[in-house]
Amino acid sequence: MESIKFTEEELGQLKALRAKYSELSHELGQVALNRYTLTNREKELHGQAAQVQGQEKTLADNLKTKYGNGQIDIDTGVFIPTK
């Protein structure tokens, strides 16, 4: 069987498609890597948020023990007891 050579235009089109697939594969890999990084960062932030919530609860419990029930105005630093 005799081989057939593509025209320059056809060969150019094939090479352009191959280059586009290569570019898309690279970009998809970058997206997957970014997703992985963001997922890990999100997990870290959830852990930090849980720590802050724990600290907030501990502080609230300590203030309640010291001052009793009431409201705190953080802007003025004033505690208003409730009866």
C-alpha positions as CSV (number, residue, x, y, z in Angstrom):
1,M,0.0,0.0,0.0
2,E,1.3,3.4,-0.9
3,S,1.6,6.1,1.7
4,I,-0.2,9.4,1.2
5,K,1.3,12.7,2.3
6,F,-1.0,15.3,3.8
7,T,-1.1,18.8,2.3
8,E,0.7,21.5,4.2
9,E,-2.7,23.0,5.2
10,E,-4.0,19.6,6.5
11,L,-0.7,19.0,8.4
12,G,-1.0,22.5,9.9
13,Q,-4.5,21.9,11.0
14,L,-3.5,18.6,12.7
15,K,-0.6,20.2,14.4
16,A,-2.8,23.1,15.6
17,L,-5.3,20.7,17.1
18,R,-2.6,18.7,18.8
19,A,-1.2,22.0,20.3
20,K,-4.6,23.0,21.4
21,Y,-5.1,19.6,23.2
22,S,-1.7,20.0,24.8
23,E,-2.6,23.5,26.0
24,L,-6.0,22.4,27.4
25,S,-4.4,19.4,29.2
26,H,-1.9,21.7,30.8
27,E,-4.6,24.2,31.8
28,L,-6.9,21.4,33.2
29,G,-3.9,20.2,35.3
30,Q,-3.5,23.7,36.7
31,V,-7.2,23.9,37.6
32,A,-7.0,20.5,39.4
33,L,-3.9,21.7,41.3
34,N,-5.5,25.0,42.2
35,R,-8.6,23.1,43.4
36,Y,-6.4,20.8,45.5
37,T,-4.6,23.7,47.0
38,L,-7.9,25.6,47.8
39,T,-9.5,22.5,49.3
40,N,-6.5,22.1,51.7
41,R,-6.6,25.8,52.5
42,E,-10.3,25.6,53.2
43,K,-9.8,22.7,55.6
44,E,-7.1,24.7,57.4
45,L,-9.5,27.6,57.7
46,H,-12.3,25.4,59.1
47,G,-9.8,24.2,61.7
48,Q,-8.8,27.7,62.6
49,A,-12.5,28.8,62.8
50,A,-13.2,25.9,65.2
51,Q,-10.3,27.0,67.4
52,V,-11.5,30.6,67.5
53,Q,-15.0,29.4,68.4
54,G,-13.6,27.3,71.2
55,Q,-11.6,30.4,72.4
56,E,-14.7,32.5,72.2
57,K,-16.7,30.0,74.3
58,T,-14.0,29.8,76.9
59,L,-13.8,33.6,77.2
60,A,-17.6,33.9,77.3
61,D,-17.8,31.3,80.1
62,N,-15.0,33.0,82.0
63,L,-16.6,36.4,81.7
64,K,-20.0,35.0,82.7
65,T,-18.4,33.4,85.8
66,K,-16.7,36.7,86.7
67,Y,-19.5,39.2,85.9
68,G,-22.7,37.2,85.6
69,N,-25.3,37.4,82.8
70,G,-25.3,40.5,80.7
71,Q,-24.4,42.2,77.5
72,I,-21.0,43.4,76.3
73,D,-20.4,46.5,74.3
74,I,-17.1,45.7,72.7
75,D,-16.8,49.2,71.2
76,T,-17.0,50.9,74.6
77,G,-15.6,48.1,76.8
78,V,-18.7,48.3,79.0
79,F,-20.6,45.3,80.5
80,I,-24.3,45.8,81.2
81,P,-25.6,43.2,83.7
82,T,-29.1,41.8,83.1
83,K,-31.4,41.2,86.0
